[in-house]
Amino acid sequence: MSQTKDMGKDGKRRRRPPKKVHKKRIDINQEALDFKNTETLKKFVTESGRILPRRITGMPAKLHRKLTQEIKRARNVLLVK
């Protein structure tokens, strides 16, 4: 039985190391999150208008929920695309 490059010495499949995702760590306090503050909100939105996920921004869950709410409010008032 020949071994392929995906197989280890014991015949089991080897796992690839996970790809490193570069985090865009942005530290911000909760008071600075406001729907009228469009410059800070644009840091968390892509060019196509999608909100960046937590795994990329590195924010705590509670703060990310507040951020999402403020981005949606700003969209509603047509301040952010």
C-alpha positions as CSV (number, residue, x, y, z in Angstrom):
1,M,0.0,0.0,0.0
2,S,1.6,3.3,-1.1
3,Q,1.2,6.4,1.0
4,T,-0.1,9.6,-0.5
5,K,1.1,13.0,0.7
6,D,-2.1,13.5,2.8
7,M,-1.4,10.4,4.8
8,G,0.8,10.2,7.9
9,K,3.1,7.4,8.8
10,D,0.4,5.6,10.7
11,G,-2.0,5.7,7.7
12,K,-4.3,8.4,9.2
13,R,-5.0,11.6,7.4
14,R,-2.9,14.6,8.5
15,R,-4.7,17.8,9.4
16,R,-3.5,21.0,7.8
17,P,-2.7,23.9,10.1
18,P,-5.5,26.5,10.0
19,K,-4.9,29.5,7.9
20,K,-4.1,32.7,9.8
21,V,-6.8,35.3,9.5
22,H,-5.4,38.8,10.0
23,K,-7.6,40.6,12.4
24,K,-8.3,44.3,12.0
25,R,-8.3,44.9,15.7
26,I,-10.1,48.2,16.4
27,D,-10.4,49.3,20.0
28,I,-13.3,51.6,20.7
29,N,-15.3,52.5,23.7
30,Q,-19.1,52.0,23.9
31,E,-19.9,55.7,24.2
32,A,-18.2,56.5,20.9
33,L,-20.7,54.1,19.1
34,D,-23.4,56.4,17.9
35,F,-25.4,56.3,14.6
36,K,-24.5,60.0,14.0
37,N,-20.7,59.2,14.2
38,T,-20.4,57.9,10.6
39,E,-16.6,58.0,10.4
40,T,-16.2,55.3,13.1
41,L,-19.1,53.2,11.7
42,K,-17.5,53.2,8.3
43,K,-14.4,51.4,9.8
44,F,-16.7,48.4,10.5
45,V,-18.4,48.2,7.1
46,T,-17.0,46.9,3.8
47,E,-17.2,48.9,0.5
48,S,-20.2,46.8,-0.5
49,G,-22.0,47.8,2.7
50,R,-21.7,44.5,4.7
51,I,-20.9,44.6,8.4
52,L,-17.6,43.0,9.3
53,P,-17.9,39.9,11.5
54,R,-16.6,39.7,15.1
55,R,-13.8,37.3,14.2
56,I,-12.3,40.0,12.0
57,T,-12.9,43.0,14.1
58,G,-12.0,41.2,17.4
59,M,-14.7,43.0,19.4
60,P,-16.6,41.5,22.3
61,A,-20.1,40.1,21.5
62,K,-21.9,42.7,23.6
63,L,-20.1,45.6,21.9
64,H,-20.5,44.1,18.4
65,R,-24.3,43.8,18.9
66,K,-24.4,47.5,19.8
67,L,-22.3,48.3,16.8
68,T,-24.6,46.4,14.5
69,Q,-27.6,48.2,15.9
70,E,-26.0,51.6,15.4
71,I,-25.0,50.7,11.8
72,K,-28.6,49.7,11.0
73,R,-29.9,52.9,12.6
74,A,-27.5,55.0,10.4
75,R,-28.6,53.1,7.3
76,N,-32.2,53.8,8.2
77,V,-31.5,57.5,8.4
78,L,-29.4,57.3,5.2
79,L,-26.2,58.3,6.8
80,V,-24.3,55.1,5.9
81,K,-24.6,53.1,2.8
